[in-house]
Amino acid sequence: MRTDRGPMISLRGGLAKRHFALLLAAATPACGRDSATGPASSDSALQLEAVSATALETTVGEPVNPVPTVIVRSETGQPVPGIKVTFLPLYPSDSAYGDFVTKHIVITNSQGLASPDHWTLGTMSGLHGLEAGILGAHLSDADGGTRHAVAFHAEAKAAAPAALSMSFTGDTVGLPGDELYAPIVRVTDRYGNGASGVTITFSIISGGGSLEKDHDEARWGSASPGTWKLGPKPGLNSFVASAPGLNSVTFKARALNAGAVTWYDLKPQSVRLIVTGSIALCEDGTFELVTVETSDALPGEWLVRQLGTYTLTGTSISLTYSIGVTEQGTLVGDSLSLVHKKLNWVGDPPREWTFARRP
């Protein structure tokens, strides 16, 4: 009888092969990838690169073209198929503005390439971003997503001009012949974004005053006739701003026969949701408060014009609006402070408004 076990092993070849296969599997490192879950940690040497332009332009509400495309390469630079790539909004606000990606999880193809079907921007103009990443990497990581994440940026331009509104009117009272601050017309697209490229025409319709310019091309959502000079007599002054196919807007101002008018401008950042504001104290005891306001919830700006009378006793001033609301404040030197309680937002307490006398 032979003492070596060679023939015995050969007689049990099927069982031996199975044992050998199990031993080989246990001894060999796993190198396969699950396309549904992405590469294993041993694939950290993979690199992600953009192969399409990373700086793009489009119009709000429309898809970005060309669609962002990336390639995944091995450590030696070879394209790697079967790798999961995620495409996600880069900025938290992008989701709130309505940006969306069709098919935001993509598996690289045989050339190692991946791209979403569409990247469509929301209705807010400005800079939007899309992040592509592998291995769970993000640009916000401590290492900036080195080799595993890239960013695409798209500048969303406003759509075609759709509406005109009063953005800033400056002074709306003065003495006959006074030059008022330049009024500004806001030009917006259908989503409320500032639009450019349309010519606004300005025409005097009452009061006999004059405008520095009779037309202006809207840029970044604004156009202006320049300085507005009131007519030679007391009374209503007005002009209209118009453009083909858009609504017209009428600006009004009063030329007073009431002695001196002193203006105070609202200090920046002193009031939430107020773009600008001014108050005119007329020598005859009347006043006008003009503010341009915005909303947290809605696009655009609104002009609020309030009239009334005031009394000044020492440094204490009391304003009574035409609807009967009264407010108190102080007038010391060039500083006017009011505890404003009219037209406050729901839930807001009265706020102290601080104005500075105009030089």
C-alpha positions in Angstrom: 0.0 0.0 0.0 1.2 3.6 -0.9 1.7 5.9 2.0 1.3 9.2 0.1 -2.3 10.5 -0.3 -2.1 11.6 -3.9 -4.3 8.8 -5.3 -6.8 9.3 -2.5 -7.2 13.0 -3.3 -7.6 12.2 -7.0 -10.3 9.8 -6.2 -12.2 12.5 -4.4 -11.6 15.1 -7.0 -15.0 16.7 -6.9 -14.9 17.3 -3.1 -11.3 18.5 -3.3 -12.1 21.0 -6.0 -14.9 22.4 -3.8 -12.5 22.7 -0.8 -9.9 24.3 -3.0 -12.3 26.8 -4.3 -13.4 27.8 -0.8 -9.8 28.2 0.3 -9.0 30.3 -2.7 -12.0 32.5 -2.1 -11.0 33.1 1.5 -7.4 33.9 0.5 -8.2 36.2 -2.4 -9.2 39.9 -1.7 -12.7 40.9 -3.0 -12.4 43.1 -6.0 -15.9 43.0 -7.5 -18.3 46.1 -7.3 -22.0 46.2 -6.6 -23.4 48.7 -9.1 -26.4 49.3 -6.8 -24.3 50.3 -3.8 -21.2 51.8 -5.3 -17.5 50.8 -5.0 -16.0 49.2 -1.9 -13.6 51.2 0.4 -10.6 49.7 -1.5 -11.6 51.8 -4.4 -10.7 55.1 -2.6 -8.0 55.6 -5.3 -10.7 56.3 -7.8 -10.8 59.8 -9.3 -13.8 61.8 -10.5 -13.3 64.5 -13.2 -15.6 66.8 -15.1 -15.5 66.2 -18.9 -18.1 68.9 -19.8 -18.0 72.7 -19.0 -18.3 73.5 -15.3 -19.4 77.1 -15.9 -22.7 77.4 -17.8 -25.5 79.9 -18.5 -29.2 79.4 -19.1 -32.5 81.1 -18.5 -34.5 80.6 -15.3 -36.9 77.6 -15.5 -35.0 76.0 -18.3 -32.7 72.9 -18.5 -28.9 73.5 -18.5 -27.2 72.6 -21.8 -24.9 70.8 -22.1 -25.8 68.5 -19.3 -23.0 68.1 -16.7 -20.9 65.0 -17.4 -18.2 63.3 -15.4 -15.8 60.4 -15.8 -14.5 58.0 -13.1 -10.9 56.8 -13.6 -8.7 54.3 -11.8 -5.5 55.1 -10.1 -3.8 54.4 -13.4 -6.1 56.7 -15.4 -8.3 54.1 -16.9 -12.1 54.7 -17.2 -14.0 52.6 -14.6 -17.6 51.4 -15.4 -20.2 50.4 -12.8 -19.5 53.2 -10.3 -22.4 55.0 -8.6 -22.3 58.8 -9.1 -24.7 61.2 -7.3 -25.8 64.5 -8.7 -27.1 66.8 -6.0 -27.9 70.6 -5.6 -24.7 72.3 -4.4 -26.4 75.1 -2.4 -29.3 74.5 0.1 -31.2 77.3 -1.5 -31.2 75.7 -4.9 -33.7 73.1 -3.8 -35.9 75.8 -2.3 -35.8 77.7 -5.6 -37.1 74.7 -7.4 -33.9 73.3 -9.0 -34.2 69.6 -9.8 -32.2 66.8 -11.4 -33.8 64.0 -13.4 -32.1 60.8 -12.4 -29.7 62.0 -9.7 -28.1 58.6 -9.1 -26.2 57.4 -12.2 -24.0 54.3 -12.8 -20.9 55.0 -15.0 -21.2 53.4 -18.4 -18.6 51.3 -20.2 -16.5 54.4 -20.9 -16.6 55.5 -17.2 -19.0 58.4 -18.0 -22.1 59.5 -16.0 -24.5 62.4 -16.4 -28.1 63.1 -15.2 -30.8 63.2 -17.8 -31.6 66.8 -17.1 -30.6 69.6 -14.8 -33.4 72.2 -14.7 -33.1 75.4 -12.8 -35.8 77.0 -10.7 -37.3 80.4 -11.2 -34.7 82.5 -9.2 -32.1 84.2 -11.2 -28.4 84.1 -10.2 -25.8 81.5 -9.5 -27.0 77.8 -9.1 -24.8 74.8 -8.4 -24.7 71.0 -8.9 -22.4 68.6 -7.1 -21.2 65.3 -8.6 -19.7 62.8 -6.2 -18.5 59.2 -5.6 -17.8 57.3 -2.4 -20.1 59.5 -0.4 -17.8 62.5 -0.9 -19.0 66.1 -0.8 -17.3 69.4 -1.5 -18.3 70.5 2.0 -16.1 67.8 3.5 -13.0 68.8 5.4 -10.8 67.8 2.4 -13.1 69.6 -0.1 -14.1 66.3 -1.7 -10.6 65.9 -3.1 -10.6 63.7 -6.2 -14.1 62.4 -5.4 -16.4 65.4 -6.0 -16.7 68.2 -8.5 -18.9 71.2 -8.9 -20.8 72.6 -11.9 -22.1 76.2 -11.8 -24.9 77.7 -13.9 -25.8 81.4 -14.1 -29.5 81.7 -14.5 -30.5 84.8 -16.4 -34.0 86.4 -16.0 -36.6 85.6 -18.5 -38.1 88.2 -20.9 -39.3 91.5 -19.3 -43.0 91.1 -18.2 -43.9 93.9 -15.8 -43.0 97.4 -14.6 -43.4 98.6 -11.0 -42.2 101.5 -8.8 -39.0 100.4 -7.2 -37.8 103.8 -5.7 -39.5 107.1 -5.9 -37.2 109.2 -3.6 -38.9 112.4 -2.7 -42.6 112.8 -3.7 -43.1 116.2 -2.2 -41.2 119.5 -2.7 -41.5 123.1 -3.5 -42.3 124.3 -7.1 -39.1 124.0 -9.2 -37.4 121.6 -6.8 -35.3 118.8 -8.2 -36.3 115.5 -6.6 -34.3 112.3 -6.3 -34.2 110.2 -9.4 -37.2 107.8 -9.5 -36.4 104.2 -10.4 -38.6 101.8 -12.3 -38.3 98.1 -11.6 -38.4 95.8 -14.6 -39.1 92.1 -13.8 -39.7 88.9 -15.7 -42.8 86.7 -15.0 -41.1 85.3 -11.9 -40.2 88.6 -10.3 -36.5 88.6 -11.3 -34.9 91.8 -12.4 -34.8 91.8 -16.2 -32.7 93.7 -18.7 -32.8 94.8 -22.4 -36.1 96.7 -22.7 -36.2 100.4 -23.3 -38.5 102.4 -20.9 -40.0 105.6 -22.1 -40.8 108.5 -19.7 -43.4 111.2 -20.4 -44.6 114.1 -18.2 -48.4 114.1 -17.9 -49.1 116.8 -15.3 -47.6 119.7 -13.4 -45.3 121.0 -16.2 -42.1 119.6 -14.7 -39.2 118.0 -16.6 -37.1 114.8 -16.5 -33.4 114.5 -17.2 -34.0 111.7 -19.7 -37.1 110.7 -21.8 -36.0 107.0 -22.1 -33.6 104.5 -20.5 -32.7 100.9 -21.1 -33.3 98.5 -18.2 -30.2 97.0 -16.7 -30.4 94.3 -14.0 -34.0 95.2 -13.4 -33.9 99.0 -13.1 -34.4 102.0 -15.3 -34.6 105.7 -14.4 -35.3 109.1 -16.1 -32.8 110.7 -13.8 -33.5 113.9 -11.9 -37.2 114.9 -11.8 -37.8 118.7 -11.6 -41.2 119.8 -10.3 -43.3 122.3 -12.2 -43.4 126.1 -11.5 -46.7 126.0 -9.6 -48.1 124.2 -6.5 -50.1 121.1 -7.3 -49.8 117.6 -8.6 -46.9 116.6 -10.8 -46.8 113.2 -12.5 -45.1 111.3 -15.3 -45.6 107.8 -16.8 -43.1 105.1 -17.5 -44.0 102.6 -20.3 -42.6 100.0 -22.6 -44.1 98.1 -25.6 -46.2 95.1 -24.4 -45.8 96.0 -20.7 -48.0 97.7 -18.2 -47.4 101.4 -17.6 -46.5 103.0 -14.2 -47.4 106.5 -13.0 -45.2 108.4 -10.6 -46.7 111.3 -8.6 -45.3 114.1 -6.5 -46.8 117.2 -4.9 -45.4 120.7 -5.4 -46.3 122.5 -2.1 -46.8 126.1 -1.3 -45.9 125.5 2.3 -42.5 126.9 3.0 -39.4 124.8 3.6 -39.5 121.0 3.5 -36.9 119.0 5.4 -36.1 115.4 4.4 -34.9 112.5 6.6 -33.7 109.2 5.2 -34.2 105.9 6.9 -30.8 104.5 8.0 -29.8 101.2 6.2 -30.6 98.0 8.1 -32.7 99.8 10.7 -35.9 98.1 9.6 -36.4 94.6 8.3 -38.1 94.2 4.9 -37.7 97.9 4.1 -35.6 98.6 1.0 -35.5 102.3 1.4 -37.5 105.0 3.1 -37.7 108.8 3.6 -39.9 111.2 5.5 -40.5 114.8 4.5 -41.5 117.3 7.3 -43.2 120.4 5.7 -43.1 123.8 7.4 -46.9 123.9 7.4 -47.1 120.9 9.7 -47.8 118.2 7.2 -45.6 115.2 6.5 -45.2 112.4 4.0 -43.6 109.0 4.7 -42.5 106.9 1.7 -41.1 103.4 2.0 -40.3 100.7 -0.5 -40.9 97.3 1.1 -40.3 93.6 0.2 -41.7 90.4 1.5 -40.2 87.1 2.8 -42.7 85.1 0.8 -43.3 87.0 -2.5 -41.0 88.5 -5.1 -41.0 92.2 -6.0 -41.2 95.5 -4.1 -44.1 97.7 -3.0 -44.3 101.4 -2.6 -46.1 102.6 0.6 -46.9 106.3 0.7 -48.5 107.7 3.9 -49.6 111.3 4.6 -50.5 113.2 7.7 -49.8 116.1 10.1 -47.3 116.5 12.9 -46.7 118.6 15.9 -43.3 119.3 17.4 -42.9 120.3 21.1 -39.3 120.7 22.1 -37.7 117.5 20.9 -40.9 115.4 21.0 -42.7 114.9 17.8 -46.2 113.4 17.3 -47.3 112.2 13.8 -51.0 111.6 13.0 -51.6 109.7 9.8 -54.6 110.5 7.5 -56.3 107.3 8.7 -56.1 108.4 12.3 -53.1 106.4 13.6 -50.8 108.4 15.9 -47.1 107.7 16.5 -44.6 109.3 18.9 -40.9 110.0 18.5 -38.0 112.4 19.0 -36.3 115.0 16.8 -32.8 115.8 18.1 -30.5 117.7 15.8 -30.1 115.6 12.6 -31.7 112.4 14.0 -35.4 111.5 13.9 -36.6 108.5 15.8 -40.2 107.1 15.6 -41.9 104.1 17.3 -43.6 102.9 14.2 -46.7 100.7 14.6 -48.6 101.2 11.4 -48.6 98.4 8.8 -46.4 96.1 10.9 -46.1 92.5 9.8 -48.3 90.1 11.7 -46.9 89.3 15.1 -44.3 92.0 15.0 -44.2 94.5 17.9 -43.9 98.3 17.2 -40.4 99.0 15.9 -38.2 102.1 16.4 -37.3 103.6 13.1 -34.2 105.9 12.9 -33.8 108.5 10.2 -30.9 110.8 9.4 -31.4 114.3 8.1 -30.4 114.6 4.5 -27.4 116.9 4.0 
